[in-house]
């Protein structure tokens, strides 16, 4: 489970077995978790985050989009 970044208490990560899916990340804070597709940025599901937190997460993902995509692609290349 590579963690791409940590910001404001949120861990942004993906599961290695998810690399066959379109690019996405999971975001966790405490027992709350959400999944976001990145192109375009859309929430797939949410377990526990309030609307205000989801807005904050989306800002973080938008700001770090290029970094996340680069990390995702690097991990895919390692698997080939």
Legacy VTK file of the C-alpha trace (Angstrom):
# vtk DataFile Version 3.0
C-alpha trace
ASCII
DATASET POLYDATA
POINTS 80 float
0.000 0.000 0.000
2.224 2.845 -1.213
1.430 6.162 0.463
1.720 8.908 -2.140
1.444 11.779 0.316
0.336 12.819 3.773
-1.232 16.207 4.251
-3.376 17.706 7.015
-3.866 14.302 8.610
-4.925 12.588 5.376
-2.994 9.661 3.940
-3.311 9.383 0.154
-2.482 5.904 -1.118
-3.377 3.093 -3.481
-3.316 -0.662 -3.326
-0.831 -2.407 -5.605
-3.510 -4.842 -6.795
-5.603 -1.840 -7.950
-3.093 -0.820 -10.633
-5.173 -2.573 -13.279
-8.029 -0.116 -12.631
-8.071 3.440 -14.001
-5.929 5.810 -11.977
-7.361 6.477 -8.533
-6.387 6.894 -4.900
-7.788 6.093 -1.509
-7.732 8.710 1.236
-7.807 7.759 4.899
-7.986 9.660 8.157
-8.632 7.689 11.332
-11.408 5.229 10.456
-12.746 7.269 7.538
-11.859 6.435 3.956
-12.827 7.593 0.461
-11.851 6.558 -3.052
-11.327 9.077 -5.854
-10.904 8.610 -9.574
-8.359 11.155 -10.803
-9.113 11.741 -14.495
-11.511 13.442 -14.030
-11.417 13.993 -10.269
-14.583 12.283 -9.007
-15.334 10.605 -5.715
-16.110 6.905 -6.199
-17.264 6.265 -2.636
-17.041 7.675 0.870
-17.127 6.003 4.262
-17.392 8.567 7.027
-16.059 11.894 5.724
-18.269 14.973 6.053
-18.816 17.319 3.114
-16.318 19.877 4.440
-13.628 17.194 4.693
-14.390 15.924 1.188
-13.968 19.452 -0.168
-10.599 19.720 1.590
-9.518 16.324 0.227
-10.486 17.307 -3.308
-8.376 20.474 -3.008
-5.407 18.394 -1.843
-5.842 15.929 -4.707
-6.218 18.691 -7.264
-3.066 20.454 -6.015
-1.055 17.219 -6.063
-2.532 15.650 -9.200
0.705 15.578 -11.223
2.703 14.128 -8.326
0.125 11.374 -7.801
-0.001 10.469 -11.498
3.804 10.332 -11.681
3.918 8.041 -8.649
1.164 5.796 -10.070
2.948 5.476 -13.423
6.274 4.708 -11.744
4.665 1.896 -9.740
3.063 0.480 -12.884
6.431 0.528 -14.664
7.993 -1.417 -11.785
5.412 -4.178 -12.252
6.246 -4.645 -15.951
LINES 1 81
80 0 1 2 3 4 5 6 7 8 9 10 11 12 13 14 15 16 17 18 19 20 21 22 23 24 25 26 27 28 29 30 31 32 33 34 35 36 37 38 39 40 41 42 43 44 45 46 47 48 49 50 51 52 53 54 55 56 57 58 59 60 61 62 63 64 65 66 67 68 69 70 71 72 73 74 75 76 77 78 79
